[in-house]
Amino acid sequence: MDAVLSVMILPMMIGTSELLLIGALVLLLFGGKKLPEMMRGLGQGVRSFKDGMKEGSKAEDSEEDEKTSADDKQ
């Protein structure tokens, strides 16, 4: 039980110094040239995901409208 609680609380306890340390480690591991490419790829992935979510909700709305119009015709 304590392990589960510590895993849930740990992300809330990360401060500025820890974030700077993580950022420095990432910069050392991947280098200055590779990091912008990785962030660009991450941004494109997030944008693609959001676009997919919008298309999915539009498809659901159109299916719901078709069901409503079919029910009205009966």
Backbone hydrogen bonds in HBPLUS format (Angstrom, degrees):
<---DONOR---> <-ACCEPTOR-->    atom                        ^
c    i                          cat <-CA-CA->   ^        H-A-AA   ^      H-
h    n   atom  resd res      DA  || num        DHA   H-A  angle D-A-AA Bond
n    s   type  num  typ     dist DA aas  dist angle  dist       angle   num
A0005-LEU N   A0001-MET O   3.08 MM   4  6.30 160.6  2.12 148.6 154.1     1
A0006-SER N   A0002-ASP O   2.90 MM   4  6.07 155.7  1.96 146.2 152.7     2
A0007-VAL N   A0003-ALA O   3.06 MM   4  6.24 149.8  2.15 143.8 151.3     3
A0008-MET N   A0004-VAL O   3.10 MM   4  6.32 146.7  2.21 143.5 152.3     4
A0009-ILE N   A0005-LEU O   2.99 MM   4  6.17 148.5  2.09 147.5 155.9     5
A0010-LEU N   A0006-SER O   2.93 MM   4  5.74 150.0  2.03 142.4 149.4     6
A0012-MET N   A0009-ILE O   3.00 MM   3  5.47 134.0  2.21 113.9 126.5     7
A0013-MET N   A0010-LEU O   2.97 MM   3  5.29 152.0  2.05 111.8 120.6     8
A0019-LEU N   A0015-GLY O   3.08 MM   4  6.36 156.6  2.14 148.0 154.7     9
A0020-LEU N   A0016-THR O   2.93 MM   4  6.19 157.3  1.98 153.5 159.5    10
A0021-LEU N   A0017-SER O   3.02 MM   4  6.20 154.1  2.09 142.7 149.7    11
A0022-ILE N   A0018-GLU O   2.93 MM   4  6.19 159.4  1.98 150.1 155.4    12
A0023-GLY N   A0019-LEU O   2.90 MM   4  6.09 159.1  1.94 147.3 153.4    13
A0024-ALA N   A0020-LEU O   2.90 MM   4  6.12 155.0  1.97 147.1 153.5    14
A0025-LEU N   A0021-LEU O   3.00 MM   4  6.23 156.5  2.05 147.8 154.0    15
A0026-VAL N   A0022-ILE O   2.97 MM   4  6.22 158.2  2.02 150.6 156.4    16
A0027-LEU N   A0023-GLY O   2.97 MM   4  6.17 157.4  2.03 146.0 152.3    17
A0028-LEU N   A0024-ALA O   2.93 MM   4  6.16 154.8  1.99 147.0 153.7    18
A0029-LEU N   A0025-LEU O   2.88 MM   4  6.07 156.5  1.94 148.7 155.3    19
A0030-PHE N   A0026-VAL O   2.98 MM   4  6.04 167.8  1.99 154.3 156.8    20
A0031-GLY N   A0027-LEU O   2.81 MM   4  5.14 142.3  1.95 132.9 142.4    21
A0035-LEU N   A0031-GLY O   3.33 MM   4  6.28 152.6  2.41 144.4 150.9    22
A0038-MET N   A0034-LYS O   3.02 MM   4  6.31 153.4  2.09 153.4 161.5    23
A0039-MET N   A0035-LEU O   2.98 MM   4  6.25 160.6  2.02 156.4 161.4    24
A0040-ARG N   A0036-PRO O   2.91 MM   4  6.04 153.7  1.98 145.0 152.3    25
A0041-GLY N   A0037-GLU O   3.00 MM   4  6.21 158.4  2.05 145.0 150.5    26
A0042-LEU N   A0038-MET O   2.91 MM   4  6.17 151.8  1.99 145.1 153.4    27
A0043-GLY N   A0039-MET O   2.88 MM   4  6.11 157.1  1.93 147.0 152.8    28
A0044-GLN N   A0040-ARG O   2.96 MM   4  6.23 155.6  2.02 148.7 155.3    29
A0045-GLY N   A0041-GLY O   2.96 MM   4  6.16 150.7  2.05 143.3 151.4    30
A0046-VAL N   A0042-LEU O   2.97 MM   4  6.25 156.7  2.02 150.6 156.4    31
A0047-ARG N   A0043-GLY O   2.94 MM   4  6.12 161.6  1.97 148.0 153.4    32
A0048-SER N   A0044-GLN O   2.91 MM   4  6.04 157.5  1.96 144.7 150.9    33
A0049-PHE N   A0045-GLY O   2.95 MM   4  6.15 153.8  2.02 143.9 151.1    34
A0050-LYS N   A0046-VAL O   2.95 MM   4  6.23 160.8  1.98 152.4 156.9    35
A0051-ASP N   A0047-ARG O   2.93 MM   4  6.17 159.5  1.98 150.0 155.8    36
A0052-GLY N   A0048-SER O   2.95 MM   4  6.15 154.9  2.01 145.4 152.4    37
A0053-MET N   A0049-PHE O   2.95 MM   4  6.25 149.8  2.05 146.7 155.2    38
A0054-LYS N   A0050-LYS O   2.97 MM   4  6.27 154.0  2.04 148.5 155.3    39
A0055-GLU N   A0051-ASP O   2.96 MM   4  6.23 161.1  1.99 150.9 155.8    40
A0056-GLY N   A0052-GLY O   2.95 MM   4  6.09 153.7  2.02 144.1 151.5    41
A0057-SER N   A0053-MET O   3.02 MM   4  6.25 154.1  2.09 145.5 151.7    42
A0058-LYS N   A0054-LYS O   2.95 MM   4  6.20 150.8  2.04 147.0 155.4    43
A0059-ALA N   A0055-GLU O   2.96 MM   4  6.17 155.5  2.02 146.4 152.7    44
A0060-GLU N   A0056-GLY O   3.03 MM   4  6.25 154.5  2.09 143.7 150.5    45
A0061-ASP N   A0057-SER O   2.94 MM   4  6.11 155.0  2.00 142.7 149.5    46
A0062-SER N   A0058-LYS O   2.94 MM   4  6.20 157.5  2.00 149.2 154.8    47
A0063-GLU N   A0059-ALA O   2.98 MM   4  6.18 155.3  2.05 145.6 152.4    48
A0064-GLU N   A0060-GLU O   2.92 MM   4  6.10 153.4  1.99 145.7 153.3    49
A0065-ASP N   A0061-ASP O   2.90 MM   4  6.15 152.2  1.98 145.8 153.5    50
A0066-GLU N   A0062-SER O   2.95 MM   4  6.17 152.8  2.03 144.0 151.1    51
A0067-LYS N   A0063-GLU O   3.01 MM   4  6.26 154.7  2.07 146.2 152.5    52
A0068-THR N   A0064-GLU O   2.98 MM   4  6.20 157.0  2.04 146.1 152.4    53
A0069-SER N   A0065-ASP O   2.91 MM   4  6.13 161.0  1.94 150.1 155.0    54
A0070-ALA N   A0066-GLU O   2.93 MM   4  6.04 150.8  2.02 142.9 151.2    55
A0071-ASP N   A0067-LYS O   2.93 MM   4  6.11 152.1  2.01 145.2 152.6    56
A0072-ASP N   A0068-THR O   2.99 MM   4  6.20 147.6  2.09 143.3 152.3    57
A0073-LYS N   A0069-SER O   3.13 MM   4  6.30 144.4  2.26 140.1 148.3    58
